[in-house]
């Protein structure tokens, strides 16, 4: 995790994505997070630090199935952002 000197050691982007995940009870899919400007490397870093988990799932749309990754905040991540 990149440190920026804040009390929790999070960058602005790390804090922003964790707050978004904290406000989403079922987490957010990778495409939704990327649409908000978050890069895959940032998400992978949060998972590696134990602040979020990545879960593979299958979704259906227009009669087709496809795989997506859903990111969910962990208890450690929630405690880190104070939520």
Secondary structure, 3 states (H helix, E strand, C coil): CCCCCCCCCCCHHHHHHHHHHHCCCCCEEHHHHHHCCCCHHHHHHHHHCCCEEEEEEEEEECCEEEEEEEEEECHHHHHHCCC
